[in-house]
Amino acid sequence: MTRLNFILFAVLILSALSLVTSQHKSRKLIFELQQQQEMAKFSDTEWSQLQLEQSTWAMHSRLEQVASDLLHMHVPDTKHIQIVAPDDVPLPQAINQTSK
């Protein structure tokens, strides 16, 4: 009988230790999961800010301003504009009539 009690006691201790170990691992994994979720939120926020910044820098008015201020570019007069079409694509009728 004492031998059976000793074996049951050993099984009880082993199961208690495995329970503590599994709880510790579970808490550790939950902590890592929360850290990864925070990183994902931060990355999403940063991505949104970068998209907003890219759209701001690529705005047509911004490009026009940089072209005129920094590069001293301007839109040419209409008499200096020529429309060139590829050889295999015919010009629309309205453009053909105005260029004659």
Secondary structure as GFF3:
##gff-version 3
##sequence-region A 1 100
A	DSSP	alpha_helix	2	57	.	.	.	ID=ss1
A	DSSP	alpha_helix	60	69	.	.	.	ID=ss2
A	DSSP	three_ten_helix	78	80	.	.	.	ID=ss3
A	DSSP	alpha_helix	93	98	.	.	.	ID=ss4
###
